[in-house]
């Protein structure tokens, strides 16, 4: 994704990414899965 976050960075998201993630939108789900996996690696 080209986004490097430090452990104390704060990320604000609108509701659309969550909706795309939960509905497994074919275009956005893979990138969101990667992003959420990096944010919550132990989940």
Secondary structure, DSSP 8 states (H G I E B T S, - for coil): ------TT------HHHHHHHHTT-TTTHHHHHHHHHHHTTT-
